[in-house]
């Protein structure tokens, strides 16, 4: 009996780990039909033999632990750059997946507590609880909506275009149902279960045709050529600049060389997050002599740079995206709102700093949080551009990156060196594709050590500089599409999907002789 129990535990961890192969960069999404169906069948079979429902908390946790351990191992890589953090690597490798697995544990436990007697109502209940718990995972505390099952379809843009209507969380709920649906066919008691399976297959086919038509229509739209260029800079500057007191002048010279400014063209240069070591926002002008022979009044700069402010008797630091003119006069700036726990701020800092812990990405103290995010205008020459700035991690949030969608572009700057050369690079980049489709806007991404890209409103990567490469790409023409339904209503749509699932649960539970 004990031997069988331990085999079951290993089986659940393996199922979770195999599901990771459906995520970027592998995208073997078909494997989820096997793993989720087997997981659901396991729970149903055990439900009839296990009187102690608390064991299901462990079952859910093991599946989640295998899943997150295998696709988030790279988190510990960021600790390898500082000797003071290396002792935490084994802990981070286990603790982070272990904590996130608690959400899956809770989902399974709630499922078996509420479970109905009818097959189809139980199926929809399982999907609904998992979908809601995944939303909570991405929302409570600071939220960490990384590696939702929906990201299995990140290479299937035709199917993925449905999120322009329903959003990522609604699509994620659908994906859980879709991947679990083969289990209903196996456990079927009559023809109703087969009809439900076929309905999900027909739905995914309809999504494909919807996306195909969107892509075809988009490429028939007139191309608008602009009198300006937005030049996205890709750099490959080592992350050790944060720890080894690297001369900022050499970094600036490298970036200017990559930028290749043309004096007779209107260009907005976008440099990555935190790219210049040891320089604060108000100090950049001291390096004007490096810029003055290369740039002129036709040029502007957007750059990720830190801000230091004094408030009462305390000093605050902010991670910012700042816009400068060619004389390095500050035009506008945005202070990052969604900060990375332990990376940019230390929870319970007053306590943890006593034992020598600090935030990873700077050497002074935790960053402070900005007050609000809104687009701002860049005015120069005969034109103005409205941009929505997102710094690194902020691109991962669905439905909460803007309240007003009357902007032209999403600008995302990032430092991807913290991921090393792991699968985390591709996972992070994939979020940009989802946000482009949801918002119906071009996402312009500038990254150090990561992928720099122009992603159109249908999720197509039009231009890119690959990982760990230096160079630049220009946006000088665009096509427009109408604002998406999701951009207008956000996750309110997810609430309606939840209500629909609740209706189905009660409806199938009342059907006699199911």
C-alpha positions as semicolon CSV with decimal commas, in nm:
position;residue;x (nm);y (nm);z (nm)
1;X;0,000;0,000;0,000
2;X;0,280;0,243;0,088
3;X;0,468;0,154;-0,227
4;X;0,160;0,226;-0,437
5;X;0,112;0,560;-0,260
6;X;0,468;0,674;-0,336
7;X;0,433;0,567;-0,699
8;X;0,122;0,784;-0,722
9;X;0,308;1,081;-0,579
10;X;0,588;1,044;-0,834
11;X;0,329;1,000;-1,109
12;X;0,166;1,335;-1,025
13;X;0,497;1,521;-1,020
14;X;0,586;1,372;-1,360
15;X;0,247;1,474;-1,502
16;X;0,305;1,832;-1,390
17;X;0,658;1,836;-1,529
18;X;0,545;1,698;-1,865
19;X;0,288;1,978;-1,892
20;X;0,578;2,224;-1,892
21;X;0,672;2,099;-2,238
22;X;0,360;2,272;-2,368
23;X;0,502;2,613;-2,271
24;X;0,754;2,834;-2,454
25;X;1,004;2,764;-2,593
26;X;0,882;2,408;-2,664
27;X;0,509;2,466;-2,723
28;X;0,415;2,098;-2,750
29;X;0,059;2,190;-2,651
30;X;-0,081;1,850;-2,749
31;X;0,085;1,696;-2,444
32;X;-0,167;1,876;-2,221
33;X;-0,448;1,663;-2,360
34;X;-0,264;1,369;-2,202
35;X;-0,145;1,525;-1,876
36;X;-0,461;1,714;-1,779
37;X;-0,689;1,427;-1,874
38;X;-0,483;1,176;-1,676
39;X;-0,471;1,414;-1,382
40;X;-0,850;1,459;-1,387
41;X;-0,915;1,085;-1,425
42;X;-0,679;1,018;-1,134
43;X;-0,876;1,258;-0,914
44;X;-1,212;1,113;-1,014
45;X;-1,103;0,753;-0,958
46;X;-0,953;0,839;-0,621
47;X;-1,264;1,032;-0,520
48;X;-1,462;0,710;-0,495
49;X;-1,200;0,531;-0,285
50;X;-1,059;0,804;-0,059
51;X;-1,268;0,911;0,239
52;X;-1,010;1,161;0,362
53;X;-1,047;1,458;0,128
54;X;-0,744;1,639;0,272
55;X;-0,515;1,411;0,072
56;X;-0,635;1,590;-0,241
57;X;-0,456;1,902;-0,126
58;X;-0,134;1,700;-0,153
59;X;-0,233;1,563;-0,495
60;X;-0,286;1,912;-0,633
61;X;0,033;2,039;-0,475
62;X;0,243;1,759;-0,628
63;X;0,107;1,824;-0,977
64;X;0,171;2,197;-0,935
65;X;0,517;2,141;-0,788
66;X;0,623;1,928;-1,084
67;X;0,483;2,189;-1,320
68;X;0,645;2,496;-1,167
69;X;0,972;2,327;-1,071
70;X;1,035;2,231;-1,433
71;X;0,939;2,564;-1,592
72;X;1,058;2,816;-1,332
73;X;1,396;2,669;-1,238
74;X;1,559;2,973;-1,400
75;X;1,450;3,202;-1,114
76;X;1,753;3,087;-0,917
77;X;1,984;3,205;-1,199
78;X;1,934;3,566;-1,091
79;X;2,089;3,477;-0,754
80;X;2,412;3,357;-0,913
81;X;2,537;3,706;-1,002
82;X;2,597;3,816;-0,643
83;X;2,805;3,610;-0,400
84;X;2,579;3,725;-0,116
85;X;2,281;3,545;-0,269
86;X;2,432;3,219;-0,388
87;X;2,346;3,038;-0,065
88;X;1,978;3,103;-0,147
89;X;1,986;2,921;-0,483
90;X;1,879;2,577;-0,348
91;X;1,606;2,740;-0,140
92;X;1,471;2,950;-0,428
93;X;1,470;2,649;-0,658
94;X;1,237;2,466;-0,420
95;X;1,048;2,740;-0,233
96;X;0,913;2,934;-0,532
97;X;0,761;2,629;-0,709
98;X;0,648;2,500;-0,371
99;X;0,462;2,822;-0,295
100;X;0,300;2,849;-0,639
101;X;0,195;2,484;-0,617
102;X;-0,023;2,580;-0,321
103;X;-0,263;2,743;-0,566
104;X;-0,305;2,415;-0,752
105;X;-0,340;2,234;-0,420
106;X;-0,620;2,469;-0,319
107;X;-0,792;2,427;-0,657
108;X;-0,799;2,047;-0,628
109;X;-0,908;2,055;-0,265
110;X;-1,198;2,291;-0,340
111;X;-1,296;2,074;-0,634
112;X;-1,333;1,756;-0,429
113;X;-1,513;1,941;-0,148
114;X;-1,772;2,093;-0,385
115;X;-1,776;1,810;-0,642
116;X;-2,115;1,714;-0,785
117;X;-2,235;1,364;-0,870
118;X;-2,286;1,428;-1,240
119;X;-1,990;1,384;-1,477
120;X;-2,033;1,694;-1,688
121;X;-2,111;1,929;-1,402
122;X;-1,796;1,801;-1,223
123;X;-1,593;1,858;-1,538
124;X;-1,705;2,220;-1,566
125;X;-1,657;2,269;-1,193
126;X;-1,297;2,144;-1,216
127;X;-1,221;2,385;-1,503
128;X;-1,393;2,677;-1,332
129;X;-1,213;2,639;-1,000
130;X;-0,876;2,604;-1,172
131;X;-0,946;2,906;-1,391
132;X;-1,044;3,124;-1,094
133;X;-0,746;3,009;-0,887
134;X;-0,513;3,092;-1,177
135;X;-0,664;3,441;-1,186
136;X;-0,602;3,475;-0,812
137;X;-0,242;3,359;-0,860
138;X;-0,195;3,645;-1,102
139;X;-0,364;3,903;-0,882
140;X;-0,318;3,861;-0,506
141;X;-0,010;3,992;-0,325
142;X;0,193;4,130;-0,616
143;X;0,052;3,869;-0,856
144;X;0,252;3,623;-1,063
145;X;0,052;3,521;-1,375
146;X;0,354;3,348;-1,528
147;X;0,306;3,028;-1,731
148;X;-0,070;3,007;-1,743
149;X;-0,178;2,704;-1,944
150;X;-0,302;2,947;-2,212
151;X;0,060;3,019;-2,303
152;X;0,072;2,672;-2,460
153;X;-0,084;2,833;-2,768
154;X;0,169;3,116;-2,801
155;X;0,284;2,982;-3,141
156;X;-0,072;2,942;-3,271
157;X;-0,153;3,305;-3,350
158;X;-0,472;3,225;-3,540
159;X;-0,617;3,054;-3,232
160;X;-0,465;3,306;-2,995
161;X;-0,645;3,599;-3,159
162;X;-0,957;3,512;-2,962
163;X;-0,799;3,688;-2,663
164;X;-0,865;4,019;-2,841
165;X;-1,226;3,950;-2,736
166;X;-1,213;3,743;-2,417
167;X;-0,865;3,811;-2,275
168;X;-0,601;3,574;-2,144
169;X;-0,778;3,456;-1,827
170;X;-1,098;3,360;-2,011
171;X;-0,893;3,181;-2,274
172;X;-0,695;3,010;-1,999
173;X;-1,020;2,878;-1,850
174;X;-1,120;2,749;-2,192
175;X;-0,778;2,581;-2,234
176;X;-0,815;2,395;-1,904
177;X;-1,151;2,264;-2,023
178;X;-1,018;2,178;-2,368
179;X;-0,718;1,983;-2,239
180;X;-0,929;1,799;-1,982
181;X;-1,211;1,715;-2,225
182;X;-1,066;1,378;-2,343
183;X;-1,116;1,250;-1,989
184;X;-1,490;1,307;-2,028
185;X;-1,488;1,084;-2,334
186;X;-1,307;0,812;-2,136
187;X;-1,535;0,843;-1,833
188;X;-1,852;0,888;-2,041
189;X;-2,181;0,740;-1,933
190;X;-2,382;0,848;-2,237
191;X;-2,371;1,056;-2,557
192;X;-2,391;1,394;-2,383
193;X;-2,024;1,370;-2,284
194;X;-1,922;1,305;-2,645
195;X;-2,119;1,611;-2,757
196;X;-1,935;1,828;-2,502
197;X;-1,597;1,698;-2,625
198;X;-1,694;1,776;-2,983
199;X;-1,813;2,123;-2,881
200;X;-1,469;2,213;-2,745
201;X;-1,299;2,085;-3,060
202;X;-1,539;2,286;-3,277
203;X;-1,473;2,592;-3,061
204;X;-1,097;2,572;-3,114
205;X;-1,152;2,532;-3,489
206;X;-1,380;2,837;-3,491
207;X;-1,113;3,035;-3,302
208;X;-0,866;2,938;-3,575
209;X;-1,089;3,066;-3,853
210;X;-1,163;3,385;-3,658
211;X;-0,791;3,452;-3,619
212;X;-0,718;3,368;-3,983
213;X;-0,976;3,621;-4,097
214;X;-0,833;3,883;-3,860
215;X;-0,483;3,832;-4,001
216;X;-0,608;3,844;-4,360
217;X;-0,807;4,161;-4,294
218;X;-0,516;4,327;-4,113
219;X;-0,276;4,281;-4,402
220;X;-0,529;4,436;-4,640
221;X;-0,530;4,757;-4,436
222;X;-0,346;5,057;-4,577
223;X;0,012;5,099;-4,458
224;X;0,072;5,433;-4,287
225;X;0,426;5,557;-4,340
226;X;0,548;5,793;-4,069
227;X;0,774;6,096;-4,074
228;X;0,959;5,954;-3,780
229;X;1,127;5,633;-3,672
230;X;1,111;5,462;-3,336
231;X;1,445;5,286;-3,310
232;X;1,456;4,999;-3,063
233;X;1,803;4,923;-2,934
234;X;1,912;4,568;-2,857
235;X;2,226;4,539;-2,646
236;X;2,431;4,260;-2,499
237;X;2,592;4,429;-2,200
238;X;2,678;4,194;-1,913
239;X;2,467;4,191;-1,598
240;X;2,787;4,214;-1,393
241;X;2,782;4,591;-1,448
242;X;2,555;4,611;-1,142
243;X;2,817;4,453;-0,918
244;X;3,162;4,533;-1,059
245;X;3,155;4,914;-1,081
246;X;3,179;4,914;-1,459
247;X;3,254;5,255;-1,611
248;X;2,922;5,401;-1,739
249;X;3,105;5,585;-2,016
250;X;3,195;5,263;-2,196
251;X;2,831;5,145;-2,176
252;X;2,705;5,477;-2,317
253;X;2,961;5,467;-2,598
254;X;2,853;5,114;-2,689
255;X;2,486;5,217;-2,693
256;X;2,554;5,525;-2,907
257;X;2,744;5,308;-3,155
258;X;2,457;5,057;-3,172
259;X;2,204;5,342;-3,212
260;X;2,370;5,460;-3,536
261;X;2,199;5,803;-3,542
262;X;2,132;5,971;-3,879
263;X;2,137;6,347;-3,837
264;X;1,873;6,422;-4,101
265;X;1,606;6,181;-3,972
266;X;1,345;6,215;-3,696
267;X;1,428;5,929;-3,460
268;X;1,313;5,834;-3,112
269;X;1,575;5,602;-2,964
270;X;1,455;5,348;-2,707
271;X;1,727;5,206;-2,484
272;X;1,667;4,908;-2,249
273;X;1,588;4,904;-1,879
274;X;1,861;5,010;-1,635
275;X;2,117;4,990;-1,912
276;X;2,359;5,260;-1,788
277;X;2,526;5,156;-1,459
278;X;2,562;5,398;-1,171
279;X;2,381;5,697;-1,327
280;X;2,057;5,846;-1,196
281;X;1,796;6,033;-1,396
282;X;1,920;6,381;-1,298
283;X;2,285;6,284;-1,358
284;X;2,260;6,177;-1,721
285;X;2,305;6,535;-1,840
286;X;2,659;6,532;-1,701
287;X;2,745;6,300;-1,992
288;X;2,611;6,536;-2,257
289;X;2,957;6,560;-2,415
290;X;2,925;6,199;-2,529
291;X;2,604;6,278;-2,721
292;X;2,650;6,627;-2,861
293;X;2,843;6,538;-3,180
294;X;2,620;6,242;-3,264
295;X;2,267;6,372;-3,205
296;X;2,064;6,682;-3,288
297;X;1,720;6,840;-3,244
298;X;1,560;6,567;-3,455
299;X;1,641;6,306;-3,192
300;X;1,481;6,200;-2,863
301;X;1,577;5,930;-2,614
302;X;1,370;5,690;-2,410
303;X;1,581;5,509;-2,152
304;X;1,538;5,294;-1,844
305;X;1,711;5,478;-1,561
306;X;1,678;5,508;-1,184
307;X;1,535;5,807;-0,999
308;X;1,643;5,923;-0,654
309;X;1,406;6,147;-0,457
310;X;1,407;6,286;-0,107
311;X;1,075;6,271;0,076
312;X;1,066;6,421;0,425
313;X;1,360;6,255;0,599
314;X;1,380;5,948;0,374
315;X;1,533;5,870;0,037
316;X;1,333;5,684;-0,227
317;X;1,450;5,515;-0,544
318;X;1,234;5,443;-0,849
319;X;1,284;5,235;-1,159
320;X;1,180;5,465;-1,443
321;X;1,135;5,503;-1,816
322;X;1,248;5,858;-1,896
323;X;1,230;6,064;-2,213
324;X;1,506;6,317;-2,293
325;X;1,568;6,558;-2,577
326;X;1,900;6,566;-2,765
327;X;2,045;6,801;-2,502
328;X;1,947;6,548;-2,234
329;X;1,679;6,776;-2,088
330;X;1,414;6,561;-1,921
331;X;1,080;6,572;-2,106
332;X;0,875;6,311;-1,924
333;X;0,913;6,001;-1,712
334;X;0,717;5,709;-1,572
335;X;0,789;5,539;-1,239
336;X;0,743;5,164;-1,239
337;X;0,435;5,043;-1,050
338;X;0,454;4,663;-1,056
339;X;0,778;4,574;-0,880
340;X;0,942;4,231;-0,869
341;X;0,941;4,082;-0,516
342;X;1,297;4,022;-0,393
343;X;1,425;4,145;-0,729
344;X;1,329;4,512;-0,691
345;X;1,187;4,524;-0,343
346;X;1,236;4,316;-0,033
347;X;0,914;4,217;0,147
348;X;0,940;4,285;0,520
349;X;1,263;4,470;0,444
350;X;1,318;4,601;0,798
351;X;1,331;4,243;0,925
352;X;1,507;4,062;0,641
353;X;1,783;4,320;0,600
354;X;1,898;4,235;0,953
355;X;2,012;3,893;0,826
356;X;2,188;4,052;0,529
357;X;1,922;4,023;0,258
358;X;1,855;4,302;0,007
359;X;1,687;4,345;-0,328
360;X;1,879;4,182;-0,613
361;X;1,879;4,454;-0,878
362;X;2,037;4,740;-0,687
363;X;2,288;4,791;-0,409
364;X;2,114;5,055;-0,201
365;X;1,758;4,967;-0,096
366;X;1,423;4,850;-0,230
367;X;1,267;5,048;-0,509
368;X;0,956;5,246;-0,425
369;X;0,637;5,204;-0,621
370;X;0,512;5,468;-0,865
371;X;0,165;5,615;-0,815
372;X;-0,008;5,549;-1,146
373;X;0,048;5,447;-1,506
374;X;-0,093;5,640;-1,798
375;X;0,020;5,709;-2,150
376;X;0,203;6,031;-2,223
377;X;0,256;6,234;-2,537
378;X;0,589;6,284;-2,707
379;X;0,569;6,611;-2,900
380;X;0,837;6,722;-3,140
381;X;0,856;6,842;-3,496
382;X;0,520;6,828;-3,672
383;X;0,388;6,524;-3,493
384;X;0,303;6,379;-3,154
385;X;0,306;6,018;-3,037
386;X;0,115;5,872;-2,743
387;X;0,297;5,584;-2,575
388;X;0,217;5,356;-2,283
389;X;0,540;5,265;-2,098
390;X;0,585;4,923;-1,939
391;X;0,906;4,829;-1,763
392;X;1,014;4,465;-1,785
393;X;0,792;4,255;-1,556
394;X;0,488;4,483;-1,605
395;X;0,417;4,326;-1,945
396;X;0,300;4,003;-1,779
397;X;-0,027;4,138;-1,639
398;X;-0,345;4,084;-1,838
399;X;-0,624;4,339;-1,802
400;X;-0,446;4,579;-1,567
401;X;-0,183;4,754;-1,775
402;X;-0,405;5,048;-1,879
403;X;-0,741;5,211;-1,811
404;X;-0,743;5,441;-2,114
405;X;-0,661;5,279;-2,449
406;X;-0,626;5,599;-2,651
407;X;-0,254;5,556;-2,711
408;X;-0,051;5,458;-3,017
409;X;0,212;5,214;-2,892
410;X;0,310;5,006;-2,592
411;X;0,679;5,060;-2,520
412;X;0,831;4,778;-2,316
413;X;1,191;4,807;-2,196
414;X;1,354;4,511;-2,028
415;X;1,670;4,373;-1,873
416;X;1,667;4,001;-1,951
417;X;2,017;3,924;-1,835
418;X;1,874;3,796;-1,506
419;X;1,738;3,493;-1,695
420;X;2,081;3,379;-1,814
421;X;2,036;3,166;-2,125
422;X;1,739;2,977;-1,987
423;X;1,386;2,916;-2,112
424;X;1,281;3,217;-1,902
425;X;1,390;3,445;-2,187
426;X;1,131;3,304;-2,427
427;X;0,864;3,285;-2,158
428;X;0,910;3,653;-2,077
429;X;0,901;3,758;-2,440
430;X;0,581;3,560;-2,505
431;X;0,386;3,789;-2,272
432;X;0,448;4,074;-2,517
433;X;0,264;3,882;-2,789
434;X;-0,039;3,832;-2,562
435;X;-0,050;4,200;-2,462
436;X;-0,029;4,310;-2,826
437;X;-0,331;4,097;-2,924
438;X;-0,535;4,192;-2,617
439;X;-0,478;4,564;-2,662
440;X;-0,482;4,576;-3,043
441;X;-0,165;4,788;-3,030
442;X;0,191;4,755;-3,152
443;X;0,424;4,643;-2,874
444;X;0,775;4,783;-2,918
445;X;1,023;4,596;-2,703
446;X;1,381;4,700;-2,629
447;X;1,585;4,452;-2,429
448;X;1,934;4,400;-2,300
449;X;2,035;4,033;-2,341
450;X;1,678;3,944;-2,445
451;X;1,478;3,967;-2,766
452;X;1,414;4,314;-2,907
453;X;1,110;4,316;-3,131
454;X;0,825;4,493;-3,306
455;X;0,504;4,297;-3,248
456;X;0,197;4,400;-3,444
457;X;-0,161;4,407;-3,303
458;X;-0,224;4,051;-3,428
459;X;0,076;3,915;-3,237
460;X;0,305;3,877;-3,539
461;X;0,671;3,959;-3,475
462;X;0,747;4,186;-3,771
463;X;1,109;4,262;-3,686
464;X;1,346;4,137;-3,419
465;X;1,700;4,120;-3,288
466;X;1,752;3,781;-3,130
467;X;1,861;3,698;-2,777
468;X;2,208;3,805;-2,664
469;X;2,265;4,007;-2,983
470;X;2,333;4,376;-3,041
471;X;2,166;4,589;-3,305
472;X;1,854;4,791;-3,372
473;X;1,522;4,775;-3,554
474;X;1,304;5,065;-3,673
475;X;0,931;5,118;-3,669
476;X;0,845;5,365;-3,945
477;X;0,517;5,229;-4,077
478;X;0,207;5,075;-3,922
479;X;-0,138;4,942;-3,996
480;X;-0,431;5,030;-3,774
481;X;-0,710;4,810;-3,641
482;X;-1,017;4,896;-3,437
483;X;-0,986;4,887;-3,061
484;X;-1,036;4,535;-2,929
485;X;-1,330;4,435;-2,713
486;X;-1,094;4,328;-2,438
487;X;-0,918;4,666;-2,443
488;X;-1,251;4,828;-2,371
489;X;-1,384;4,596;-2,101
490;X;-1,082;4,408;-1,964
491;X;-1,141;4,124;-1,721
492;X;-1,509;4,211;-1,680
493;X;-1,547;3,966;-1,969
494;X;-1,388;3,697;-1,750
495;X;-1,669;3,751;-1,497
496;X;-1,928;3,675;-1,765
497;X;-1,741;3,358;-1,864
498;X;-1,742;3,251;-1,499
499;X;-2,119;3,306;-1,482
500;X;-2,163;3,098;-1,796
501;X;-1,966;2,810;-1,641
502;X;-2,173;2,833;-1,321
503;X;-2,489;2,810;-1,532
504;X;-2,353;2,500;-1,708
505;X;-2,258;2,337;-1,377
506;X;-2,607;2,377;-1,235
507;X;-2,774;2,286;-1,563
508;X;-2,588;1,957;-1,609
509;X;-2,626;1,875;-1,241
510;X;-3,007;1,885;-1,279
511;X;-3,017;1,667;-1,589
512;X;-3,156;1,325;-1,509
513;X;-2,989;1,008;-1,632
514;X;-2,683;1,199;-1,747
